[in-house]
Amino acid sequence: MLPLLANPFTTVALFLWLAGEMNFSEWNRQALKASFYFYVFAIMMVA
């Protein structure tokens, strides 16, 4: 999991690959969830 967080290009490519068959609303919801979880993870790493 750490290499995915450390390398944003890999993370973007993986997300696009996994979201290939999603419609726009599903894609948007998953992107929002991923952003939120990353934000929480980053805050916990700093705190």
Secondary structure, DSSP 8 states (H G I E B T S, - for coil): -HHHHH-HHHHHHHHHHHTTT--HHHHHHHHHHHHHHHHHHHHHHH-
